[in-house]
Amino acid sequence: MSEQSRPALAPGVSCQRSNHSVDVWDYRWKNNITEWVEKDGNKPMWEYMNAEYFQNLKKSPSEMKVFVPMCGNAVDMLMLYNLGFTVVGVEYSGDAIGKFFNEHSIPRQNNPSALWMSSAHVPNISEDGKIVLMQGDILKCTPETLPYSQFDIIWDRAAFGSINVCDRQAYANLMLSILATDGMHLIDTFEYDQQQFGGPPTHVGQDGLLQYFGDECSITEVNRHDCLQPDHPKRDIMLRKGLTSFAYEVINVMKKL
């Protein structure tokens, strides 16, 4: 399916933006309402990377680029950077971006300038150019306004489930347009009883991924964790949200067909 032929909105989905708006996320960052921050990175995603992905890597990380949508101050970006990857993130909250650079003592370039920069996003670039965090709305990105038009990895740490349902098609269109032919979209989603909680993050099952990505990608579940197990790090968060029947954190790998 070509970029031009993809619908802007999925059939039957009305566009109602509420608690998933960028202003709400920005408010949460400004007021430190950030229970989703994982100090040691996303363990289920790293389980897959360490057990399978790195075992079959055909290129050096130094040759590879990772895109992190709605990146916040995720420590995963530092972990990827330390492995040699070039990391590009997009985040609406300037507070989150500032926290990332300050917490990890990463100096930034002064007055960076490049042809790809647009007025819709404020660039924050490490001195070595290997980390680029763009402050702005993810849905206003295009391949032309990113520092690279293709990425080897999309590191989707619950971003897809954190946007409005009516924006999912536009989000999917962007991800499909920047994922390299031999690249991997690693996506972290949550499945739970929607009678008990409405998000964010919203429930995303396999059918939801197939709806938006299935025409162009294979979708393979590689990891599933029961969030209500006593030893799961997100158990308390799930219980506070009222989830008591079931809640799973699921990792899928999506690759171009």
GISUL-V969897 format. One line per field, one symbol per residue. ss: DSSP state (~ for helix, > for strand, _ for the rest). psi: psi as a letter, one per 20 degrees, with the letter a starting at -180 (. if undefined). burial: 1 if it has 16 or more other C-alpha atoms within 10 Angstrom, else 0. A space follows every 50 residues. Layout:
ss=???
psi=???
burial=???
This chain:
ss=_____________________~~~~~~~~~____________~~~~~~~~ ~~~~~~____~~~_>>>>>_____~~~~~~~~___>>>>>>__~~~~~~~ ~~~____>_____________>>>>>____>>>>>__~~~__~~~_____ >>>>>>>__~~~__~~~~~~~~~~~~~~>>>>>>>>>>>>>>________ __>__~~~~~~~~___>>>>>>>>>>________~~~~~~______>>>> >>>>>>_
psi=prhhipqhpqpjoqnopdjjqhhghgggghjkmliipohjroghghgggh hgghhjpirqhijqpppnqlhckpihggggghiiqpppqpphohggghgg hghjloqqqplqpqhiqriipopopqhijipoppoaphijqrhhjqhqiq qhponnmjghiirqhiihghggggghhipqhkapoopprpproihhqjrq qqporhhhghghihhiqqoppipppoijqhjphjghgghhijoigqpppp pqppqp.
burial=00000001010000000001010011011000000000001001100100 00000000001001111111111111110110011111111111111001 10000001000000001000111111000011111111101000110001 11111111111111111111111111111100111111111100000011 11110000100111001010000101110000011101000010001111 1111110
